[in-house]
Amino acid sequence: MSTRRVVITGLGLLSPMGNEVESSWNNLLSGMNPVKAIQYFDTTDFDTKFAASLLPLNLRST
């Protein structure tokens, strides 16, 4: 058995519930349903019209 120690120093995530830990947790607790009609592309040729898409995110450094 290994005696190495592991330390978790932070948490980050991207999810349909939010782009930060706090907002994701609060949305989960409030019962938010992230499933919505797909708006980012034309779904005419697809059977599925709904998805839990990632929220818009600005990846540019400030």
PQR file of N, CA, C, O and H, with PARSE charges and radii, in Angstrom:
ATOM      1  N   MET A   1       0.841  -1.174   0.000 -0.4000 1.5000
ATOM      2  CA  MET A   1       0.000   0.000   0.000 -0.0000 2.0000
ATOM      3  C   MET A   1       0.888   1.241   0.000  0.5500 1.7000
ATOM      4  O   MET A   1       1.908   1.287   0.688 -0.5500 1.4000
ATOM      5  N   SER A   2       0.492   2.235  -0.772 -0.4000 1.5000
ATOM      6  CA  SER A   2       1.255   3.474  -0.882 -0.0000 2.0000
ATOM      7  C   SER A   2       1.075   4.347   0.360  0.5500 1.7000
ATOM      8  O   SER A   2      -0.007   4.402   0.945 -0.5500 1.4000
ATOM      9  H   SER A   2      -0.336   2.197  -1.330  0.4000 1.0000
ATOM     10  N   THR A   3       2.140   5.018   0.745 -0.4000 1.5000
ATOM     11  CA  THR A   3       2.067   5.933   1.890 -0.0000 2.0000
ATOM     12  C   THR A   3       2.082   7.391   1.434  0.5500 1.7000
ATOM     13  O   THR A   3       2.215   8.301   2.252 -0.5500 1.4000
ATOM     14  H   THR A   3       3.018   4.974   0.269  0.4000 1.0000
ATOM     15  N   ARG A   4       1.944   7.607   0.127 -0.4000 1.5000
ATOM     16  CA  ARG A   4       1.931   8.974  -0.396 -0.0000 2.0000
ATOM     17  C   ARG A   4       0.659   9.688   0.027  0.5500 1.7000
ATOM     18  O   ARG A   4      -0.412   9.085   0.090 -0.5500 1.4000
ATOM     19  H   ARG A   4       1.836   6.868  -0.537  0.4000 1.0000
ATOM     20  N   ARG A   5       0.784  10.965   0.314 -0.4000 1.5000
ATOM     21  CA  ARG A   5      -0.364  11.773   0.701 -0.0000 2.0000
ATOM     22  C   ARG A   5      -0.821  12.623  -0.483  0.5500 1.7000
ATOM     23  O   ARG A   5      -0.006  13.098  -1.274 -0.5500 1.4000
ATOM     24  H   ARG A   5       1.654  11.455   0.263  0.4000 1.0000
ATOM     25  N   VAL A   6      -2.101  12.801  -0.587 -0.4000 1.5000
ATOM     26  CA  VAL A   6      -2.689  13.630  -1.635 -0.0000 2.0000
ATOM     27  C   VAL A   6      -3.435  14.773  -0.964  0.5500 1.7000
ATOM     28  O   VAL A   6      -4.179  14.564  -0.006 -0.5500 1.4000
ATOM     29  H   VAL A   6      -2.763  12.416   0.055  0.4000 1.0000
ATOM     30  N   VAL A   7      -3.233  15.978  -1.474 -0.4000 1.5000
ATOM     31  CA  VAL A   7      -3.901  17.149  -0.916 -0.0000 2.0000
ATOM     32  C   VAL A   7      -4.671  17.843  -2.038  0.5500 1.7000
ATOM     33  O   VAL A   7      -4.099  18.180  -3.074 -0.5500 1.4000
ATOM     34  H   VAL A   7      -2.629  16.148  -2.253  0.4000 1.0000
ATOM     35  N   ILE A   8      -5.952  18.052  -1.829 -0.4000 1.5000
ATOM     36  CA  ILE A   8      -6.777  18.784  -2.788 -0.0000 2.0000
ATOM     37  C   ILE A   8      -6.758  20.248  -2.371  0.5500 1.7000
ATOM     38  O   ILE A   8      -7.177  20.596  -1.267 -0.5500 1.4000
ATOM     39  H   ILE A   8      -6.417  17.778  -0.987  0.4000 1.0000
ATOM     40  N   THR A   9      -6.265  21.106  -3.267 -0.4000 1.5000
ATOM     41  CA  THR A   9      -6.076  22.514  -2.903 -0.0000 2.0000
ATOM     42  C   THR A   9      -7.116  23.444  -3.507  0.5500 1.7000
ATOM     43  O   THR A   9      -7.107  24.643  -3.226 -0.5500 1.4000
ATOM     44  H   THR A   9      -5.924  20.824  -4.164  0.4000 1.0000
ATOM     45  N   GLY A  10      -8.000  22.919  -4.321 -0.4000 1.5000
ATOM     46  CA  GLY A  10      -9.008  23.783  -4.920 -0.0000 2.0000
ATOM     47  C   GLY A  10      -9.956  22.980  -5.780  0.5500 1.7000
ATOM     48  O   GLY A  10      -9.792  21.773  -5.963 -0.5500 1.4000
ATOM     49  H   GLY A  10      -8.007  21.946  -4.549  0.4000 1.0000
ATOM     50  N   LEU A  11     -10.945  23.666  -6.301 -0.4000 1.5000
ATOM     51  CA  LEU A  11     -11.943  23.022  -7.134 -0.0000 2.0000
ATOM     52  C   LEU A  11     -12.374  24.008  -8.205  0.5500 1.7000
ATOM     53  O   LEU A  11     -12.638  25.174  -7.914 -0.5500 1.4000
ATOM     54  H   LEU A  11     -11.079  24.646  -6.153  0.4000 1.0000
ATOM     55  N   GLY A  12     -12.444  23.552  -9.414 -0.4000 1.5000
ATOM     56  CA  GLY A  12     -12.938  24.362 -10.511 -0.0000 2.0000
ATOM     57  C   GLY A  12     -13.816  23.501 -11.396  0.5500 1.7000
ATOM     58  O   GLY A  12     -13.638  22.285 -11.459 -0.5500 1.4000
ATOM     59  H   GLY A  12     -12.230  22.604  -9.651  0.4000 1.0000
ATOM     60  N   LEU A  13     -14.752  24.117 -12.072 -0.4000 1.5000
ATOM     61  CA  LEU A  13     -15.620  23.335 -12.940 -0.0000 2.0000
ATOM     62  C   LEU A  13     -16.300  24.215 -13.963  0.5500 1.7000
ATOM     63  O   LEU A  13     -16.425  25.427 -13.790 -0.5500 1.4000
ATOM     64  H   LEU A  13     -14.897  25.105 -12.021  0.4000 1.0000
ATOM     65  N   LEU A  14     -16.731  23.586 -15.019 -0.4000 1.5000
ATOM     66  CA  LEU A  14     -17.609  24.178 -16.015 -0.0000 2.0000
ATOM     67  C   LEU A  14     -18.763  23.210 -16.154  0.5500 1.7000
ATOM     68  O   LEU A  14     -18.549  22.032 -16.441 -0.5500 1.4000
ATOM     69  H   LEU A  14     -16.630  22.601 -15.160  0.4000 1.0000
ATOM     70  N   SER A  15     -19.973  23.679 -15.958 -0.4000 1.5000
ATOM     71  CA  SER A  15     -21.130  22.797 -16.067 -0.0000 2.0000
ATOM     72  C   SER A  15     -22.341  23.596 -16.512  0.5500 1.7000
ATOM     73  O   SER A  15     -22.326  24.825 -16.454 -0.5500 1.4000
ATOM     74  H   SER A  15     -20.146  24.636 -15.725  0.4000 1.0000
ATOM     75  N   PRO A  16     -23.389  22.916 -16.957 -0.5600 1.5000
ATOM     76  CA  PRO A  16     -24.615  23.621 -17.319  0.2800 2.0000
ATOM     77  C   PRO A  16     -25.274  24.318 -16.124  0.5500 1.7000
ATOM     78  O   PRO A  16     -26.152  25.161 -16.308 -0.5500 1.4000
ATOM     79  N   MET A  17     -24.861  23.975 -14.920 -0.4000 1.5000
ATOM     80  CA  MET A  17     -25.416  24.583 -13.711 -0.0000 2.0000
ATOM     81  C   MET A  17     -24.712  25.889 -13.355  0.5500 1.7000
ATOM     82  O   MET A  17     -25.232  26.671 -12.558 -0.5500 1.4000
ATOM     83  H   MET A  17     -24.148  23.290 -14.771  0.4000 1.0000
ATOM     84  N   GLY A  18     -23.536  26.137 -13.933 -0.4000 1.5000
ATOM     85  CA  GLY A  18     -22.796  27.357 -13.638 -0.0000 2.0000
ATOM     86  C   GLY A  18     -21.331  27.198 -13.963  0.5500 1.7000
ATOM     87  O   GLY A  18     -20.843  26.082 -14.142 -0.5500 1.4000
ATOM     88  H   GLY A  18     -23.114  25.502 -14.581  0.4000 1.0000
ATOM     89  N   ASN A  19     -20.630  28.313 -14.039 -0.4000 1.5000
ATOM     90  CA  ASN A  19     -19.214  28.279 -14.404 -0.0000 2.0000
ATOM     91  C   ASN A  19     -18.283  28.471 -13.216  0.5500 1.7000
ATOM     92  O   ASN A  19     -17.067  28.561 -13.389 -0.5500 1.4000
ATOM     93  H   ASN A  19     -21.027  29.220 -13.894  0.4000 1.0000
ATOM     94  N   GLU A  20     -18.832  28.532 -12.030 -0.4000 1.5000
ATOM     95  CA  GLU A  20     -18.029  28.601 -10.810 -0.0000 2.0000
ATOM     96  C   GLU A  20     -18.637  27.633  -9.800  0.5500 1.7000
ATOM     97  O   GLU A  20     -19.807  27.266  -9.906 -0.5500 1.4000
ATOM     98  H   GLU A  20     -19.820  28.458 -11.889  0.4000 1.0000
ATOM     99  N   VAL A  21     -17.845  27.231  -8.836 -0.4000 1.5000
ATOM    100  CA  VAL A  21     -18.301  26.273  -7.832 -0.0000 2.0000
ATOM    101  C   VAL A  21     -19.511  26.818  -7.077  0.5500 1.7000
ATOM    102  O   VAL A  21     -20.513  26.120  -6.920 -0.5500 1.4000
ATOM    103  H   VAL A  21     -16.894  27.529  -8.751  0.4000 1.0000
ATOM    104  N   GLU A  22     -19.422  28.064  -6.611 -0.4000 1.5000
ATOM    105  CA  GLU A  22     -20.500  28.622  -5.785 -0.0000 2.0000
ATOM    106  C   GLU A  22     -21.821  28.718  -6.550  0.5500 1.7000
ATOM    107  O   GLU A  22     -22.865  28.322  -6.032 -0.5500 1.4000
ATOM    108  H   GLU A  22     -18.609  28.632  -6.738  0.4000 1.0000
ATOM    109  N   SER A  23     -21.783  29.243  -7.779 -0.4000 1.5000
ATOM    110  CA  SER A  23     -23.027  29.373  -8.544 -0.0000 2.0000
ATOM    111  C   SER A  23     -23.582  28.006  -8.926  0.5500 1.7000
ATOM    112  O   SER A  23     -24.798  27.814  -8.916 -0.5500 1.4000
ATOM    113  H   SER A  23     -20.934  29.565  -8.200  0.4000 1.0000
ATOM    114  N   SER A  24     -22.723  27.063  -9.259 -0.4000 1.5000
ATOM    115  CA  SER A  24     -23.185  25.710  -9.583 -0.0000 2.0000
ATOM    116  C   SER A  24     -23.872  25.070  -8.389  0.5500 1.7000
ATOM    117  O   SER A  24     -24.936  24.468  -8.531 -0.5500 1.4000
ATOM    118  H   SER A  24     -21.735  27.219  -9.267  0.4000 1.0000
ATOM    119  N   TRP A  25     -23.270  25.196  -7.216 -0.4000 1.5000
ATOM    120  CA  TRP A  25     -23.835  24.611  -6.001 -0.0000 2.0000
ATOM    121  C   TRP A  25     -25.178  25.261  -5.666  0.5500 1.7000
ATOM    122  O   TRP A  25     -26.146  24.568  -5.353 -0.5500 1.4000
ATOM    123  H   TRP A  25     -22.406  25.686  -7.101  0.4000 1.0000
ATOM    124  N   ASN A  26     -25.234  26.590  -5.732 -0.4000 1.5000
ATOM    125  CA  ASN A  26     -26.483  27.293  -5.431 -0.0000 2.0000
ATOM    126  C   ASN A  26     -27.587  26.928  -6.417  0.5500 1.7000
ATOM    127  O   ASN A  26     -28.738  26.753  -6.017 -0.5500 1.4000
ATOM    128  H   ASN A  26     -24.448  27.153  -5.987  0.4000 1.0000
ATOM    129  N   ASN A  27     -27.252  26.812  -7.690 -0.4000 1.5000
ATOM    130  CA  ASN A  27     -28.242  26.426  -8.692 -0.0000 2.0000
ATOM    131  C   ASN A  27     -28.729  24.998  -8.473  0.5500 1.7000
ATOM    132  O   ASN A  27     -29.911  24.709  -8.656 -0.5500 1.4000
ATOM    133  H   ASN A  27     -26.317  26.954  -8.014  0.4000 1.0000
ATOM    134  N   LEU A  28     -27.834  24.117  -8.087 -0.4000 1.5000
ATOM    135  CA  LEU A  28     -28.213  22.739  -7.784 -0.0000 2.0000
ATOM    136  C   LEU A  28     -29.173  22.698  -6.598  0.5500 1.7000
ATOM    137  O   LEU A  28     -30.199  22.020  -6.648 -0.5500 1.4000
ATOM    138  H   LEU A  28     -26.873  24.352  -7.939  0.4000 1.0000
ATOM    139  N   LEU A  29     -28.839  23.422  -5.535 -0.4000 1.5000
ATOM    140  CA  LEU A  29     -29.682  23.436  -4.337 -0.0000 2.0000
ATOM    141  C   LEU A  29     -31.054  24.058  -4.604  0.5500 1.7000
ATOM    142  O   LEU A  29     -32.047  23.661  -3.993 -0.5500 1.4000
ATOM    143  H   LEU A  29     -28.005  23.973  -5.494  0.4000 1.0000
ATOM    144  N   SER A  30     -31.109  25.023  -5.508 -0.4000 1.5000
ATOM    145  CA  SER A  30     -32.384  25.689  -5.795 -0.0000 2.0000
ATOM    146  C   SER A  30     -33.262  24.893  -6.756  0.5500 1.7000
ATOM    147  O   SER A  30     -34.406  25.271  -7.009 -0.5500 1.4000
ATOM    148  H   SER A  30     -30.303  25.345  -6.004  0.4000 1.0000
ATOM    149  N   GLY A  31     -32.733  23.794  -7.293 -0.4000 1.5000
ATOM    150  CA  GLY A  31     -33.515  22.958  -8.203 -0.0000 2.0000
ATOM    151  C   GLY A  31     -33.490  23.416  -9.646  0.5500 1.7000
ATOM    152  O   GLY A  31     -34.370  23.055 -10.429 -0.5500 1.4000
ATOM    153  H   GLY A  31     -31.804  23.487  -7.088  0.4000 1.0000
ATOM    154  N   MET A  32     -32.502  24.201 -10.005 -0.4000 1.5000
ATOM    155  CA  MET A  32     -32.387  24.680 -11.387 -0.0000 2.0000
ATOM    156  C   MET A  32     -32.345  23.498 -12.352  0.5500 1.7000
ATOM    157  O   MET A  32     -31.674  22.499 -12.096 -0.5500 1.4000
ATOM    158  H   MET A  32     -31.788  24.494  -9.369  0.4000 1.0000
ATOM    159  N   ASN A  33     -33.060  23.623 -13.446 -0.4000 1.5000
ATOM    160  CA  ASN A  33     -33.018  22.621 -14.507 -0.0000 2.0000
ATOM    161  C   ASN A  33     -32.281  23.249 -15.686  0.5500 1.7000
ATOM    162  O   ASN A  33     -32.818  24.155 -16.323 -0.5500 1.4000
ATOM    163  H   ASN A  33     -33.606  24.435 -13.654  0.4000 1.0000
ATOM    164  N   PRO A  34     -31.065  22.792 -15.997 -0.5600 1.5000
ATOM    165  CA  PRO A  34     -30.290  23.420 -17.063  0.2800 2.0000
ATOM    166  C   PRO A  34     -30.677  22.964 -18.468  0.5500 1.7000
ATOM    167  O   PRO A  34     -30.117  23.458 -19.446 -0.5500 1.4000
ATOM    168  N   VAL A  35     -31.617  22.039 -18.587 -0.4000 1.5000
ATOM    169  CA  VAL A  35     -32.012  21.543 -19.904 -0.0000 2.0000
ATOM    170  C   VAL A  35     -32.921  22.572 -20.571  0.5500 1.7000
ATOM    171  O   VAL A  35     -33.957  22.959 -20.030 -0.5500 1.4000
ATOM    172  H   VAL A  35     -32.072  21.638 -17.792  0.4000 1.0000
ATOM    173  N   LYS A  36     -32.503  23.003 -21.759 -0.4000 1.5000
ATOM    174  CA  LYS A  36     -33.253  24.024 -22.496 -0.0000 2.0000
ATOM    175  C   LYS A  36     -33.198  23.706 -23.993  0.5500 1.7000
ATOM    176  O   LYS A  36     -32.422  22.858 -24.433 -0.5500 1.4000
ATOM    177  H   LYS A  36     -31.661  22.689 -22.199  0.4000 1.0000
ATOM    178  N   ALA A  37     -34.021  24.392 -24.750 -0.4000 1.5000
ATOM    179  CA  ALA A  37     -33.982  24.245 -26.202 -0.0000 2.0000
ATOM    180  C   ALA A  37     -32.601  24.670 -26.709  0.5500 1.7000
ATOM    181  O   ALA A  37     -32.050  25.674 -26.259 -0.5500 1.4000
ATOM    182  H   ALA A  37     -34.651  25.081 -24.392  0.4000 1.0000
ATOM    183  N   ILE A  38     -32.057  23.907 -27.635 -0.4000 1.5000
ATOM    184  CA  ILE A  38     -30.742  24.217 -28.209 -0.0000 2.0000
ATOM    185  C   ILE A  38     -30.859  25.480 -29.059  0.5500 1.7000
ATOM    186  O   ILE A  38     -31.716  25.572 -29.937 -0.5500 1.4000
ATOM    187  H   ILE A  38     -32.505  23.091 -28.001  0.4000 1.0000
ATOM    188  N   GLN A  39     -29.987  26.451 -28.788 -0.4000 1.5000
ATOM    189  CA  GLN A  39     -30.016  27.729 -29.501 -0.0000 2.0000
ATOM    190  C   GLN A  39     -28.725  28.009 -30.267  0.5500 1.7000
ATOM    191  O   GLN A  39     -28.654  28.984 -31.014 -0.5500 1.4000
ATOM    192  H   GLN A  39     -29.291  26.377 -28.075  0.4000 1.0000
ATOM    193  N   TYR A  40     -27.716  27.180 -30.095 -0.4000 1.5000
ATOM    194  CA  TYR A  40     -26.398  27.476 -30.655 -0.0000 2.0000
ATOM    195  C   TYR A  40     -26.209  26.979 -32.080  0.5500 1.7000
ATOM    196  O   TYR A  40     -25.250  27.362 -32.750 -0.5500 1.4000
ATOM    197  H   TYR A  40     -27.774  26.387 -29.488  0.4000 1.0000
ATOM    198  N   PHE A  41     -27.124  26.120 -32.551 -0.4000 1.5000
ATOM    199  CA  PHE A  41     -27.055  25.643 -33.926 -0.0000 2.0000
ATOM    200  C   PHE A  41     -28.442  25.168 -34.355  0.5500 1.7000
ATOM    201  O   PHE A  41     -29.316  24.945 -33.518 -0.5500 1.4000
ATOM    202  H   PHE A  41     -27.903  25.809 -32.007  0.4000 1.0000
ATOM    203  N   ASP A  42     -28.630  25.019 -35.643 -0.4000 1.5000
ATOM    204  CA  ASP A  42     -29.907  24.586 -36.205 -0.0000 2.0000
ATOM    205  C   ASP A  42     -30.121  23.103 -35.915  0.5500 1.7000
ATOM    206  O   ASP A  42     -29.292  22.271 -36.283 -0.5500 1.4000
ATOM    207  H   ASP A  42     -27.920  25.201 -36.323  0.4000 1.0000
ATOM    208  N   THR A  43     -31.216  22.777 -35.266 -0.4000 1.5000
ATOM    209  CA  THR A  43     -31.497  21.382 -34.883 -0.0000 2.0000
ATOM    210  C   THR A  43     -32.498  20.710 -35.815  0.5500 1.7000
ATOM    211  O   THR A  43     -32.997  19.628 -35.505 -0.5500 1.4000
ATOM    212  H   THR A  43     -31.889  23.453 -34.967  0.4000 1.0000
ATOM    213  N   THR A  44     -32.798  21.332 -36.950 -0.4000 1.5000
ATOM    214  CA  THR A  44     -33.808  20.806 -37.869 -0.0000 2.0000
ATOM    215  C   THR A  44     -33.561  19.346 -38.227  0.5500 1.7000
ATOM    216  O   THR A  44     -34.506  18.558 -38.259 -0.5500 1.4000
ATOM    217  H   THR A  44     -32.393  22.211 -37.202  0.4000 1.0000
ATOM    218  N   ASP A  45     -32.334  18.972 -38.492 -0.4000 1.5000
ATOM    219  CA  ASP A  45     -32.020  17.610 -38.931 -0.0000 2.0000
ATOM    220  C   ASP A  45     -31.749  16.642 -37.783  0.5500 1.7000
ATOM    221  O   ASP A  45     -31.341  15.506 -38.023 -0.5500 1.4000
ATOM    222  H   ASP A  45     -31.566  19.613 -38.466  0.4000 1.0000
ATOM    223  N   PHE A  46     -31.966  17.067 -36.554 -0.4000 1.5000
ATOM    224  CA  PHE A  46     -31.699  16.226 -35.390 -0.0000 2.0000
ATOM    225  C   PHE A  46     -32.995  15.885 -34.664  0.5500 1.7000
ATOM    226  O   PHE A  46     -33.920  16.696 -34.615 -0.5500 1.4000
ATOM    227  H   PHE A  46     -32.297  17.990 -36.359  0.4000 1.0000
ATOM    228  N   ASP A  47     -33.057  14.682 -34.102 -0.4000 1.5000
ATOM    229  CA  ASP A  47     -34.216  14.293 -33.298 -0.0000 2.0000
ATOM    230  C   ASP A  47     -34.251  15.058 -31.983  0.5500 1.7000
ATOM    231  O   ASP A  47     -35.324  15.406 -31.490 -0.5500 1.4000
ATOM    232  H   ASP A  47     -32.305  14.023 -34.141  0.4000 1.0000
ATOM    233  N   THR A  48     -33.095  15.315 -31.423 -0.4000 1.5000
ATOM    234  CA  THR A  48     -33.004  15.991 -30.129 -0.0000 2.0000
ATOM    235  C   THR A  48     -33.000  17.500 -30.321  0.5500 1.7000
ATOM    236  O   THR A  48     -32.239  18.036 -31.127 -0.5500 1.4000
ATOM    237  H   THR A  48     -32.223  15.032 -31.824  0.4000 1.0000
ATOM    238  N   LYS A  49     -33.849  18.165 -29.579 -0.4000 1.5000
ATOM    239  CA  LYS A  49     -33.956  19.624 -29.663 -0.0000 2.0000
ATOM    240  C   LYS A  49     -33.563  20.299 -28.351  0.5500 1.7000
ATOM    241  O   LYS A  49     -33.537  21.528 -28.272 -0.5500 1.4000
ATOM    242  H   LYS A  49     -34.467  17.729 -28.925  0.4000 1.0000
ATOM    243  N   PHE A  50     -33.260  19.514 -27.329 -0.4000 1.5000
ATOM    244  CA  PHE A  50     -32.952  20.040 -26.003 -0.0000 2.0000
ATOM    245  C   PHE A  50     -31.604  19.523 -25.526  0.5500 1.7000
ATOM    246  O   PHE A  50     -31.188  18.424 -25.892 -0.5500 1.4000
ATOM    247  H   PHE A  50     -33.282  18.516 -27.393  0.4000 1.0000
ATOM    248  N   ALA A  51     -30.923  20.321 -24.708 -0.4000 1.5000
ATOM    249  CA  ALA A  51     -29.627  19.911 -24.153 -0.0000 2.0000
ATOM    250  C   ALA A  51     -29.335  20.720 -22.898  0.5500 1.7000
ATOM    251  O   ALA A  51     -29.911  21.785 -22.676 -0.5500 1.4000
ATOM    252  H   ALA A  51     -31.261  21.214 -24.412  0.4000 1.0000
ATOM    253  N   ALA A  52     -28.445  20.203 -22.099 -0.4000 1.5000
ATOM    254  CA  ALA A  52     -27.917  20.937 -20.944 -0.0000 2.0000
ATOM    255  C   ALA A  52     -26.563  21.485 -21.381  0.5500 1.7000
ATOM    256  O   ALA A  52     -25.521  20.902 -21.083 -0.5500 1.4000
ATOM    257  H   ALA A  52     -27.977  19.338 -22.279  0.4000 1.0000
ATOM    258  N   SER A  53     -26.590  22.594 -22.081 -0.4000 1.5000
ATOM    259  CA  SER A  53     -25.380  23.182 -22.666 -0.0000 2.0000
ATOM    260  C   SER A  53     -24.603  23.975 -21.627  0.5500 1.7000
ATOM    261  O   SER A  53     -25.160  24.448 -20.636 -0.5500 1.4000
ATOM    262  H   SER A  53     -27.436  23.067 -22.324  0.4000 1.0000
ATOM    263  N   LEU A  54     -23.310  24.111 -21.874 -0.4000 1.5000
ATOM    264  CA  LEU A  54     -22.496  24.966 -21.012 -0.0000 2.0000
ATOM    265  C   LEU A  54     -22.928  26.412 -21.176  0.5500 1.7000
ATOM    266  O   LEU A  54     -23.313  26.842 -22.263 -0.5500 1.4000
ATOM    267  H   LEU A  54     -22.858  23.727 -22.679  0.4000 1.0000
ATOM    268  N   LEU A  55     -22.860  27.148 -20.088 -0.4000 1.5000
ATOM    269  CA  LEU A  55     -23.188  28.562 -20.126 -0.0000 2.0000
ATOM    270  C   LEU A  55     -22.095  29.317 -20.871  0.5500 1.7000
ATOM    271  O   LEU A  55     -20.945  28.879 -20.869 -0.5500 1.4000
ATOM    272  H   LEU A  55     -22.548  26.799 -19.205  0.4000 1.0000
ATOM    273  N   PRO A  56     -22.425  30.446 -21.510 -0.5600 1.5000
ATOM    274  CA  PRO A  56     -21.387  31.226 -22.191  0.2800 2.0000
ATOM    275  C   PRO A  56     -20.261  31.587 -21.218  0.5500 1.7000
ATOM    276  O   PRO A  56     -20.503  31.893 -20.051 -0.5500 1.4000
ATOM    277  N   LEU A  57     -19.048  31.546 -21.718 -0.4000 1.5000
ATOM    278  CA  LEU A  57     -17.883  31.794 -20.874 -0.0000 2.0000
ATOM    279  C   LEU A  57     -16.864  32.611 -21.644  0.5500 1.7000
ATOM    280  O   LEU A  57     -16.543  32.293 -22.789 -0.5500 1.4000
ATOM    281  H   LEU A  57     -18.852  31.297 -22.666  0.4000 1.0000
ATOM    282  N   ASN A  58     -16.359  33.656 -21.024 -0.4000 1.5000
ATOM    283  CA  ASN A  58     -15.307  34.465 -21.613 -0.0000 2.0000
ATOM    284  C   ASN A  58     -13.967  33.906 -21.143  0.5500 1.7000
ATOM    285  O   ASN A  58     -13.634  34.004 -19.962 -0.5500 1.4000
ATOM    286  H   ASN A  58     -16.620  33.914 -20.094  0.4000 1.0000
ATOM    287  N   LEU A  59     -13.203  33.325 -22.056 -0.4000 1.5000
ATOM    288  CA  LEU A  59     -11.926  32.708 -21.697 -0.0000 2.0000
ATOM    289  C   LEU A  59     -10.753  33.679 -21.791  0.5500 1.7000
ATOM    290  O   LEU A  59      -9.610  33.292 -21.548 -0.5500 1.4000
ATOM    291  H   LEU A  59     -13.474  33.245 -23.015  0.4000 1.0000
ATOM    292  N   ARG A  60     -11.020  34.920 -22.136 -0.4000 1.5000
ATOM    293  CA  ARG A  60      -9.942  35.906 -22.221 -0.0000 2.0000
ATOM    294  C   ARG A  60      -9.505  36.323 -20.828  0.5500 1.7000
ATOM    295  O   ARG A  60     -10.326  36.531 -19.934 -0.5500 1.4000
ATOM    296  H   ARG A  60     -11.949  35.235 -22.333  0.4000 1.0000
ATOM    297  N   SER A  61      -8.213  36.438 -20.667 -0.4000 1.5000
ATOM    298  CA  SER A  61      -7.655  36.887 -19.392 -0.0000 2.0000
ATOM    299  C   SER A  61      -7.966  38.364 -19.187  0.5500 1.7000
ATOM    300  O   SER A  61      -7.981  39.137 -20.144 -0.5500 1.4000
ATOM    301  H   SER A  61      -7.546  36.269 -21.393  0.4000 1.0000
ATOM    302  N   THR A  62      -8.215  38.755 -17.943 -0.4000 1.5000
ATOM    303  CA  THR A  62      -8.512  40.165 -17.669 -0.0000 2.0000
ATOM    304  C   THR A  62      -7.284  40.893 -17.183  0.5500 1.7000
ATOM    305  O   THR A  62      -7.347  42.090 -16.903 -0.5500 1.4000
ATOM    306  H   THR A  62      -8.203  38.127 -17.166  0.4000 1.0000
TER
END
